[in-house]
Structure formats: C-alpha cells, structure tokens
C-alpha cells in the first residue's frame, strides 16, 4: 500500500513539473473534496450526538416509569409554546 501511494505521489509530482499551470486548480479541487469529506463527517457526528442524546433520555426515562407521561406532556406544551412564540398561529380566513 505504501509503495502504491509513493508511486502516486511521484506521478503527481511529475505532472506538476510538466504542467505547472494545472497545479492551483488541482490543489483547489483536492481541497474542496477534503472539505466535502469533512462536512460529511461533521454531519454524521452531529447526528450521532443527537441520536445518542435521545437514547440517553429514553434510558433515563425508563428509570422513572410513572413520570414519563408527565414529562412528555410538559415537553409537548413547552415545545408548542416555544413554536407559537416564534411563529404565531394566524386565524384561518373565512370564506
């Protein structure tokens, strides 16, 4: 594997010497691809953290079985209130 990577590096080096005008766009393209990979990894880790947080909440809720309904109702009301504060519900227009 290392020999193949070294051969690839030599090939890119020779291409850079032979065609110096394509080096900046090639590096920009490689940098862009690295940024895309970084964004995908970041997105995955962000959603992984959300998933693990929800799983931890479910496990904690199982420790208090009688309280889950009250907590869910409270969370639902808090969620509705926060959404209504941001996006007030408009009365439907009468036809």
N, C-alpha and C positions, 0 to 999 in steps of 0.2 A: 504494500500500500504506500509506504513511504517513497519507494522508488518511482511509483506512478505519479505521485504528487510532485516529486522533484523534476521528473520529465515534463510534466505540465508547466511547472514554473519556468523551466528553461525555454519551452516553446513560447510562452507568453513574453518572456524576456527578449527572445529573438524577434518576435513580431513587433515588439515595442521599438527595437532598434531599427528594424526595416521600415516601419511605418509610424514615425513619431506623431503624425497628425491625429491618429486614431486613439492615442493614449488617453487624453482627457475625456472624450465621450465614453470610452470603455470603462474607465475608472468611475465615472458618474453612474453608468448603468450598473456596475457591480455594487456601488454604494447604495443605489436605490433598491436593488434586490436585497441587500443586507438589512436595509430599513424596513422593507416589507416583511422579511422574516422576523425581525424584532417586533413589529407591530402585531403579527400573528401570535407570537409567543406571549406578548403582553396581554393580548385579548384573552388568550387561553388561561393565563394565570389569574387575570381579573375575574373571569367567570368561575374558575376553580375556587377562588376565595369566596365568592358568593355562594357557591354550592356547598362548600364546607361550613360556611356560617349558618346556612339554613339547616343543614344536617345537625349541627351542634344545637341549634334551637329546638329541633324536634327531640333530640335526646334529653335535653333539659326539661322540656315539656312532659316527657314521659315520667320524669321523677315526681311530678305533681299532677296526677291524673284528674283530680277534681277541679283544678284551676285552669285547665286548658280552655274550656268553653268561655270562662270569664275573660281570660287573656285574649282570646280570639275576637270576642265581641268588642273589647276595649280597643284592640288594634284596628279592627274594622271601622269603628267610629272615629278614631284618631286619623286614620287614612282618609276617610270621607271628608272630615273637617279640613284636613290639610289641602286636599284637592279642591274643595269648594272655596278655600281662601285664595287659591291661585287662579282657578277657573270658575268663576261664579256661574251657577246654572241660570240660564235665561228662561223666562216663561215662554211656552210654545205660543206661536202666533195663532190667533183664532181665524178660522177660515170663513 
